[in-house]
Amino acid sequence: MKKQEIITTKEMCRQNIIAVKVTDETRKYNNTLGGTVTKPIRRTKYLKICWMCGSPYESFKSSSYACSQRCTNNLLYARKMGYNPPANMDQLTKEKM
């Protein structure tokens, strides 16, 4: 299994993460000999707030900033037109691009 990295509270605030939920699930793989193999996996979900519309959403990526593709496009368009996004998004989008 992959080693889980620990996120500090300062890093959670910087990435706009409100809560972290870790769930244990199983994944089925088709074996080449015709059988199926099930392996346990650990999934991490992040509860975040969208930087464009302000609605809460869950994401499997810790580096997401918008709840939907529409909000992502609006955020990138506003950034391209020279409008600064709210909070510290200005610095975070520079790091992401």
CNS distance restraints for C-alpha pairs under 8 A (distance, minus, plus):
assign (resid   1 and name CA) (resid  41 and name CA) 7.48 0.50 0.50
assign (resid   7 and name CA) (resid  11 and name CA) 6.28 0.50 0.50
assign (resid   7 and name CA) (resid  12 and name CA) 6.59 0.50 0.50
assign (resid   8 and name CA) (resid  12 and name CA) 6.27 0.50 0.50
assign (resid   9 and name CA) (resid  13 and name CA) 6.24 0.50 0.50
assign (resid  10 and name CA) (resid  14 and name CA) 6.28 0.50 0.50
assign (resid  11 and name CA) (resid  15 and name CA) 6.20 0.50 0.50
assign (resid  12 and name CA) (resid  16 and name CA) 5.97 0.50 0.50
assign (resid  12 and name CA) (resid  17 and name CA) 4.85 0.50 0.50
assign (resid  12 and name CA) (resid  18 and name CA) 7.08 0.50 0.50
assign (resid  13 and name CA) (resid  17 and name CA) 5.97 0.50 0.50
assign (resid  13 and name CA) (resid  18 and name CA) 7.49 0.50 0.50
assign (resid  14 and name CA) (resid  88 and name CA) 7.93 0.50 0.50
assign (resid  15 and name CA) (resid  62 and name CA) 7.34 0.50 0.50
assign (resid  15 and name CA) (resid  63 and name CA) 6.96 0.50 0.50
assign (resid  16 and name CA) (resid  48 and name CA) 5.97 0.50 0.50
assign (resid  16 and name CA) (resid  49 and name CA) 6.77 0.50 0.50
assign (resid  16 and name CA) (resid  65 and name CA) 7.94 0.50 0.50
assign (resid  17 and name CA) (resid  46 and name CA) 6.38 0.50 0.50
assign (resid  17 and name CA) (resid  47 and name CA) 5.96 0.50 0.50
assign (resid  17 and name CA) (resid  48 and name CA) 4.89 0.50 0.50
assign (resid  17 and name CA) (resid  49 and name CA) 7.55 0.50 0.50
assign (resid  17 and name CA) (resid  62 and name CA) 7.67 0.50 0.50
assign (resid  18 and name CA) (resid  46 and name CA) 7.43 0.50 0.50
assign (resid  18 and name CA) (resid  47 and name CA) 5.46 0.50 0.50
assign (resid  18 and name CA) (resid  48 and name CA) 5.54 0.50 0.50
assign (resid  18 and name CA) (resid  49 and name CA) 7.72 0.50 0.50
assign (resid  19 and name CA) (resid  46 and name CA) 5.99 0.50 0.50
assign (resid  19 and name CA) (resid  47 and name CA) 5.10 0.50 0.50
assign (resid  19 and name CA) (resid  48 and name CA) 7.40 0.50 0.50
assign (resid  20 and name CA) (resid  44 and name CA) 6.92 0.50 0.50
assign (resid  20 and name CA) (resid  45 and name CA) 5.86 0.50 0.50
assign (resid  20 and name CA) (resid  46 and name CA) 4.75 0.50 0.50
assign (resid  20 and name CA) (resid  47 and name CA) 6.24 0.50 0.50
assign (resid  21 and name CA) (resid  44 and name CA) 5.73 0.50 0.50
assign (resid  21 and name CA) (resid  45 and name CA) 5.13 0.50 0.50
assign (resid  21 and name CA) (resid  46 and name CA) 6.41 0.50 0.50
assign (resid  21 and name CA) (resid  47 and name CA) 7.88 0.50 0.50
assign (resid  22 and name CA) (resid  42 and name CA) 6.77 0.50 0.50
assign (resid  22 and name CA) (resid  43 and name CA) 5.70 0.50 0.50
assign (resid  22 and name CA) (resid  44 and name CA) 4.49 0.50 0.50
assign (resid  22 and name CA) (resid  45 and name CA) 6.36 0.50 0.50
assign (resid  23 and name CA) (resid  42 and name CA) 5.73 0.50 0.50
assign (resid  23 and name CA) (resid  43 and name CA) 5.32 0.50 0.50
assign (resid  23 and name CA) (resid  44 and name CA) 6.45 0.50 0.50
assign (resid  24 and name CA) (resid  40 and name CA) 6.95 0.50 0.50
assign (resid  24 and name CA) (resid  41 and name CA) 5.91 0.50 0.50
assign (resid  24 and name CA) (resid  42 and name CA) 4.60 0.50 0.50
assign (resid  24 and name CA) (resid  43 and name CA) 6.36 0.50 0.50
assign (resid  25 and name CA) (resid  40 and name CA) 5.79 0.50 0.50
assign (resid  25 and name CA) (resid  41 and name CA) 5.33 0.50 0.50
assign (resid  25 and name CA) (resid  42 and name CA) 6.10 0.50 0.50
assign (resid  25 and name CA) (resid  43 and name CA) 7.14 0.50 0.50
assign (resid  26 and name CA) (resid  38 and name CA) 6.25 0.50 0.50
assign (resid  26 and name CA) (resid  39 and name CA) 5.48 0.50 0.50
assign (resid  26 and name CA) (resid  40 and name CA) 4.34 0.50 0.50
assign (resid  26 and name CA) (resid  41 and name CA) 5.62 0.50 0.50
assign (resid  27 and name CA) (resid  38 and name CA) 5.49 0.50 0.50
assign (resid  27 and name CA) (resid  39 and name CA) 5.45 0.50 0.50
assign (resid  27 and name CA) (resid  40 and name CA) 6.38 0.50 0.50
assign (resid  27 and name CA) (resid  41 and name CA) 6.83 0.50 0.50
assign (resid  28 and name CA) (resid  36 and name CA) 6.41 0.50 0.50
assign (resid  28 and name CA) (resid  37 and name CA) 5.60 0.50 0.50
assign (resid  28 and name CA) (resid  38 and name CA) 4.41 0.50 0.50
assign (resid  28 and name CA) (resid  39 and name CA) 6.57 0.50 0.50
assign (resid  29 and name CA) (resid  36 and name CA) 5.51 0.50 0.50
assign (resid  29 and name CA) (resid  37 and name CA) 5.11 0.50 0.50
assign (resid  29 and name CA) (resid  38 and name CA) 6.24 0.50 0.50
assign (resid  29 and name CA) (resid  39 and name CA) 7.95 0.50 0.50
assign (resid  30 and name CA) (resid  34 and name CA) 6.95 0.50 0.50
assign (resid  30 and name CA) (resid  35 and name CA) 6.14 0.50 0.50
assign (resid  30 and name CA) (resid  36 and name CA) 4.52 0.50 0.50
assign (resid  30 and name CA) (resid  37 and name CA) 6.33 0.50 0.50
assign (resid  31 and name CA) (resid  35 and name CA) 5.10 0.50 0.50
assign (resid  31 and name CA) (resid  36 and name CA) 5.26 0.50 0.50
assign (resid  31 and name CA) (resid  37 and name CA) 6.44 0.50 0.50
assign (resid  43 and name CA) (resid  60 and name CA) 7.83 0.50 0.50
assign (resid  44 and name CA) (resid  60 and name CA) 6.16 0.50 0.50
assign (resid  45 and name CA) (resid  58 and name CA) 6.25 0.50 0.50
assign (resid  45 and name CA) (resid  59 and name CA) 5.55 0.50 0.50
assign (resid  45 and name CA) (resid  60 and name CA) 4.74 0.50 0.50
assign (resid  45 and name CA) (resid  61 and name CA) 7.50 0.50 0.50
assign (resid  46 and name CA) (resid  58 and name CA) 5.46 0.50 0.50
assign (resid  46 and name CA) (resid  59 and name CA) 5.22 0.50 0.50
assign (resid  46 and name CA) (resid  60 and name CA) 6.13 0.50 0.50
assign (resid  46 and name CA) (resid  61 and name CA) 7.16 0.50 0.50
assign (resid  46 and name CA) (resid  62 and name CA) 6.43 0.50 0.50
assign (resid  47 and name CA) (resid  56 and name CA) 6.97 0.50 0.50
assign (resid  47 and name CA) (resid  57 and name CA) 5.82 0.50 0.50
assign (resid  47 and name CA) (resid  58 and name CA) 4.57 0.50 0.50
assign (resid  47 and name CA) (resid  59 and name CA) 6.58 0.50 0.50
assign (resid  48 and name CA) (resid  56 and name CA) 5.64 0.50 0.50
assign (resid  48 and name CA) (resid  57 and name CA) 5.51 0.50 0.50
assign (resid  48 and name CA) (resid  58 and name CA) 6.17 0.50 0.50
assign (resid  48 and name CA) (resid  59 and name CA) 7.43 0.50 0.50
assign (resid  48 and name CA) (resid  65 and name CA) 7.92 0.50 0.50
assign (resid  49 and name CA) (resid  54 and name CA) 5.66 0.50 0.50
assign (resid  49 and name CA) (resid  55 and name CA) 5.57 0.50 0.50
assign (resid  49 and name CA) (resid  56 and name CA) 4.33 0.50 0.50
assign (resid  49 and name CA) (resid  57 and name CA) 6.13 0.50 0.50
assign (resid  49 and name CA) (resid  65 and name CA) 7.73 0.50 0.50
assign (resid  49 and name CA) (resid  66 and name CA) 7.68 0.50 0.50
assign (resid  49 and name CA) (resid  67 and name CA) 7.64 0.50 0.50
assign (resid  50 and name CA) (resid  54 and name CA) 4.74 0.50 0.50
assign (resid  50 and name CA) (resid  55 and name CA) 5.43 0.50 0.50
assign (resid  50 and name CA) (resid  56 and name CA) 6.19 0.50 0.50
assign (resid  50 and name CA) (resid  57 and name CA) 7.08 0.50 0.50
assign (resid  50 and name CA) (resid  65 and name CA) 5.94 0.50 0.50
assign (resid  50 and name CA) (resid  66 and name CA) 4.61 0.50 0.50
assign (resid  50 and name CA) (resid  67 and name CA) 5.30 0.50 0.50
assign (resid  50 and name CA) (resid  71 and name CA) 7.91 0.50 0.50
assign (resid  51 and name CA) (resid  65 and name CA) 6.02 0.50 0.50
assign (resid  51 and name CA) (resid  66 and name CA) 5.89 0.50 0.50
assign (resid  51 and name CA) (resid  75 and name CA) 7.98 0.50 0.50
assign (resid  51 and name CA) (resid  85 and name CA) 7.77 0.50 0.50
assign (resid  51 and name CA) (resid  86 and name CA) 7.01 0.50 0.50
assign (resid  52 and name CA) (resid  66 and name CA) 6.57 0.50 0.50
assign (resid  52 and name CA) (resid  71 and name CA) 5.82 0.50 0.50
assign (resid  52 and name CA) (resid  72 and name CA) 7.83 0.50 0.50
assign (resid  52 and name CA) (resid  74 and name CA) 7.47 0.50 0.50
assign (resid  52 and name CA) (resid  75 and name CA) 6.31 0.50 0.50
assign (resid  53 and name CA) (resid  71 and name CA) 7.17 0.50 0.50
assign (resid  55 and name CA) (resid  67 and name CA) 7.47 0.50 0.50
assign (resid  56 and name CA) (resid  67 and name CA) 7.60 0.50 0.50
assign (resid  57 and name CA) (resid  67 and name CA) 5.89 0.50 0.50
assign (resid  58 and name CA) (resid  67 and name CA) 8.00 0.50 0.50
assign (resid  59 and name CA) (resid  64 and name CA) 7.29 0.50 0.50
assign (resid  65 and name CA) (resid  72 and name CA) 7.53 0.50 0.50
assign (resid  66 and name CA) (resid  71 and name CA) 5.58 0.50 0.50
assign (resid  66 and name CA) (resid  72 and name CA) 5.34 0.50 0.50
assign (resid  66 and name CA) (resid  75 and name CA) 7.99 0.50 0.50
assign (resid  67 and name CA) (resid  71 and name CA) 6.49 0.50 0.50
assign (resid  67 and name CA) (resid  72 and name CA) 7.56 0.50 0.50
assign (resid  68 and name CA) (resid  72 and name CA) 6.30 0.50 0.50
assign (resid  69 and name CA) (resid  73 and name CA) 6.13 0.50 0.50
assign (resid  70 and name CA) (resid  74 and name CA) 6.22 0.50 0.50
assign (resid  71 and name CA) (resid  75 and name CA) 5.99 0.50 0.50
assign (resid  72 and name CA) (resid  76 and name CA) 6.18 0.50 0.50
assign (resid  73 and name CA) (resid  77 and name CA) 6.00 0.50 0.50
assign (resid  74 and name CA) (resid  78 and name CA) 6.10 0.50 0.50
assign (resid  75 and name CA) (resid  79 and name CA) 6.19 0.50 0.50
assign (resid  75 and name CA) (resid  85 and name CA) 7.34 0.50 0.50
assign (resid  76 and name CA) (resid  80 and name CA) 6.07 0.50 0.50
assign (resid  77 and name CA) (resid  81 and name CA) 6.20 0.50 0.50
assign (resid  78 and name CA) (resid  82 and name CA) 6.43 0.50 0.50
assign (resid  78 and name CA) (resid  83 and name CA) 5.31 0.50 0.50
assign (resid  78 and name CA) (resid  84 and name CA) 7.35 0.50 0.50
assign (resid  78 and name CA) (resid  85 and name CA) 7.46 0.50 0.50
assign (resid  79 and name CA) (resid  83 and name CA) 5.42 0.50 0.50
assign (resid  79 and name CA) (resid  84 and name CA) 6.20 0.50 0.50
assign (resid  79 and name CA) (resid  85 and name CA) 6.94 0.50 0.50
assign (resid  84 and name CA) (resid  89 and name CA) 7.84 0.50 0.50
assign (resid  84 and name CA) (resid  90 and name CA) 6.21 0.50 0.50
assign (resid  85 and name CA) (resid  89 and name CA) 5.70 0.50 0.50
assign (resid  85 and name CA) (resid  90 and name CA) 6.14 0.50 0.50
assign (resid  86 and name CA) (resid  90 and name CA) 7.79 0.50 0.50
assign (resid  88 and name CA) (resid  92 and name CA) 6.64 0.50 0.50
assign (resid  89 and name CA) (resid  93 and name CA) 5.98 0.50 0.50
assign (resid  90 and name CA) (resid  94 and name CA) 6.57 0.50 0.50
assign (resid  91 and name CA) (resid  95 and name CA) 6.45 0.50 0.50
assign (resid  92 and name CA) (resid  96 and name CA) 6.19 0.50 0.50
assign (resid  93 and name CA) (resid  97 and name CA) 6.06 0.50 0.50
